Amino acid sequence: MFSREWWKKRSLRVRDDKVTKAAELSLRESILPICLVTILFFLWGFSYGLLDTLNKHFQETLHITKSRSAGLQAAYFGAYPLASLGHAAWILRRFSYRAVFIWGLFLYGLGALLAIPCIKAHSFAGFCVCIFIIGNGLGSLETAANPYITVCGPPRYSEIRINVAQAFNGIGTVVAPVLGSYVFFVFDEEVALQNVQWVYTAIAIFVFFLAVVFYLIELPEITDADMQHQAAETHAGEADQPFRKQYRLFHASFAQFCYTGAQIAIAGYFINYVTETRKGTDSALGARFLAGAQGSFAIGRFVGAAVMHFVRPRKVFLIFLTACIIFVAPSITQRENTGMSMLYVTLFFESICFPTIMALGMRGLGRHTKRGSGFLVAGVFGGAVVPPLMGAVADMHDTAMSMVVPLAFFVVAWSYALAVNFWPWYRDTCDAFTTADIGVREREDGVVGSGKAAVDEEEAVAMERQTVGEKGL
């Protein structure tokens, strides 16, 4: 079992200059790796949902203000650029997707273990440091998992794949508040903090086990050469241009920053909103309402993915983000069930926005795909910026009035939705992949291609030199 060949197959380093059969995985071939990676989506959904619940929990048990409790979101999402543009991006470009999965799970487990003594010491600052480590782990997982799901399989279904996978992320965000409502808010402060310790102990055990599983399994690795091949096959994008000229990518990253910041802010202060605007609502009931809202979010992803079978993803994205703007606005002035229902509908339409920005932003990047995905994931840093702004407004006025902050960021993110639908430079690149038949038609025997000749040795060497030169920039 542990022969030299066995160890060789589990090497974490993969050559990035070779076109492989992963460039044209069929639906059937991509099912197993997609299912395994989807487990990671559930993990960070659970962690994110737990964070929203702990936000309100620490306000009560540690007696801190709303703006200070936003330090949890700042620590968690502030770690994302460090991972997606730093250590995780370096590992991804020089080793493999699997190496980043293992590294991210290790950091997640380490942060969870270190959180236990901080909770015992009632140290909010120490817990924020642990959340920062966990954020680095989850940022690493997102740096690899989002692009992997997007490119693993036929390009025409990439938006559908990532939205279905992200739907399990949504399920995780439902489970966490339900758990929190029963183990954090219905006990006295000491017992509740002990329960938080047990939750993070269980998380550490599970993610370390999962890291071992990812080391032992065999995942198809998608290389930069594979993505360059796909871009050439579809005649889309500007993959032959230097990375600094990938302007659509930078616009998508900025939209991701604005959108994600708004999404995180709304969820982070949802419990505060319902306890302040709805009579007779305590924190435990508010956590259950949050679970219901996150359930609406998860359902939206399944619905959105289904609609994308019939409507181009860019159009679905425009409709959903426009609806977010329309429905979050009334929550500023409405109260009781009306205001809360506006947020329920807003979370439903938020559902497909993050993964669709990710998929559309990666269109046509070719050999820049791995590097570009890091910039898109770095946009999650908006979750570290917008919640503190919203918390400051909530402290000065109230949580309902502070909803004007995510509304403003939604409007800015809307510029990307308009661009991919009405600007041909954006739109044509997106549509070229949506109509591509790579991975959905039978490959030629013994040839990695899609009805065309395979990339020959001379082209592979040229591609290698170009990739190495680009990495050196």
Disulfide bonds with the S-S distance in Angstrom:
none
